[in-house]
Amino acid sequence: MSRFPSDGHLVSWAGLGPRMDESAGRRRSTRIRPGDPWLKTALVQSAWAAVRVKDSSLRSQFLRLRARRGPKKAIIAVAASILTAVFHMLSHDVPYNDLGAAHLDRLDKARTARRLVRRLENLGFSVNLTEAA
């Protein structure tokens, strides 16, 4: 892993990094770059298997991104997350520790509450929030 200075360099080398091709506020292309075809194929296949594990952070990431960007872009993001985790596991000699599906909800409870209130209001409900004791 010493060949790559950071996890971003490894993800970019593998061709799994997000592409921002934008000019004058218009998005031109969101295709991923060509990278190592064997590594990319193995990571995408493992990402499809990982999103089927219930109550995992990779599944929650996939479901969040699939709603906005579609399943193919979401699976590439999950594959990049797997490669990032592998980089850190190999470079720091630590085991994998899944944070769980509710990790982001625990980090910012106010953001989660705003998102859920907005969703209920879009469905036609009126919501008043009060803090639990």
Steps between C-alpha positions, in 0.01 A plus 500: 500500500801731522476552123193719553534812718132497598179305460382752240798420279416129514132560421598724209748243367229235511270729302231522768526866593214742439535710189409865497495619140315827526525827319279809532272316741425219255599143572658340198595147591475276804665195351768339712855486371655188363701327769622152576221284350562196720505697823198708405298191407588323824414807708166556330405134547597514866304825536185332365546226760570753777181700442296186563622479861231641726588772753835591346641842422570400139133411447383829649747689278370314195135569583567871561687543173268279294209731576685800354741365239378154401626150576805497273652821637418388853674164458814672369501719812466192722786331312714810558413486872604135513832582334554788745435266793741243356768767463469601866483141622819406314695818574412515873467124563153524658191280454185621325249668731154563354340811651144379445210626293402780739849651527422819306167541682685490832753760386248771415160447662372844405568439131321166514202659675478778238513246218224286654279803577540625143404158369188484717400852392536398136259215573245750635550476876565786739773427753585658836822381661563493872809359671458181698579519871 
